[in-house]
Amino acid sequence: MSFFAITRATLEKDIRLEWRSKDAVNAMLFFALLVVVIFSFAFDPTAEESRRIAGGLIWVAFLFAAVVALNQTWARELRNQVLDAYRVSPAPANPLFLAKALGNFIFVAILEALMTPLFIVFFKLRALGETWDLLPIALLGTWALVVNGTFFAAMSLRTRSREIMLPLLLFPISVPALLGMVNATSAVLSGEYSPRVWIALLLAYDVVFTIACLYLFETVLEAE
Amino acid sequence: MKRGISILAVVTALLLSFALYEALIGAPTERTMGDVQRIFYYHVPSAWTAFLLFLINFIASIVYLIRRNPKTDILALVSAEVGVVFCTVVIVTGPIWARPVWGIWWAAGDIRLTTTLVLWLIYISYLVLRRFSTSGQTPVIAAVLAIFGALDVPLVYFSIWFFRTQHPSPVIGGGGSLDPRMAHVLLINWAAFLCLAWLVSWTRYRLEVVKREVEEAQALESLLEGSR
């Protein structure tokens, strides 16, 4: 099978599984909803304050919610030794990683699409900058979270208390990406400065770590 | 080997005491900051030593992934541990100096301090991963994480650089020349700190080698017990 055939097969399987169980998406959605509600109680901001803090709140909520989905990524493959079967099969490792990362990207993107309106309602948001700039920020930011998240979830498979391990590995490395997302979003919301440099930073982060993940995933898969 | 460590220990003790004397009494007092500036002789050499150790960790991790030699893995582990200790010194002494000089403990927009903090966090997570990993493949996974951490450093640096342009932070005399006498004391301190780092790493390295030998022997013993 070609690279893309394997990627597509794995991705289709994951989406079908998720469509039937809806475990990850439901858990993420409810979690993010709770975060939004709690934040809105905790801060109860005016429209002006919201514009300043919303960028940070939104991405922190998405980051925490994404961890919920990311933790599920490989857990499913451990049951019935699916991962071992994959390891002994002649299929290369990278399509598997790419399919998992794309699957997570889709789940987190769905979450973002559903939660953003809620954020707008709860935080009385109205962007003063170019609203359409939010689209590349969201796409690049989400990929930045899931590409490393998927990779670190694979790394933490054979550790004790796996579910705690993932955020401990993911958050420190994600600091520059998080700064990028938050500041770019705040830039668009407040319209005070241009988000361009931050989008460039996110792009650089995505490129660097996508290459690193693809380069090193086989090592991790074989090691685990 | 043991003799080497003792000699290094003596040299380190002598150098450290001389460096302490030079930093506290020998070096001239800074005109505007006063005596508080002397913390600089601990802050800066610790930072350089920590960065050097992290660099060793990065190189050892790459070499480990290529050669799979357990010795390089031990080197990576030891350099990360000792590096975190020196990095902690940097992070603690930074605010102590910043408080009287800037008037605040911490400036999120300061590139060096914040980059060091993120680096510290990354290496703590590296050590946590090593501690929590249960499989025999810990070295491989840890080496991969070390490479990710190293790739992150320039990104962290530039992200804080951009951050600073929007969030004003105290102006730090980046330019300006260092009094040759101060530079001299700084270098003596660095030499002393390097010796200390070397001594600690060496001892820790030997400890880890022995620990692994003992673990292997115990595993072998229990295997033999089982087969009896």
Interface residues (C-beta under 8 A of the other chain):
Chain A: N148 F151 M155 S156 R158 T159 R160 S161 M165 L168 L169 F171 P172 I173 V175 P176 A177 L179 G180 N183 Y193 V197 W198 L201 A204 Y205 V208 F209 A212 L216 T219 V220 A223 E224
Chain B: L65 V118 L121 I122 I124 S125 V128 L129 F132 S133 T134 S135 Q137 V140 I141 V144 L145 I147 F148 G149 L151 D152 L155 V156 F158 S159 I160 F162 F163 Q166
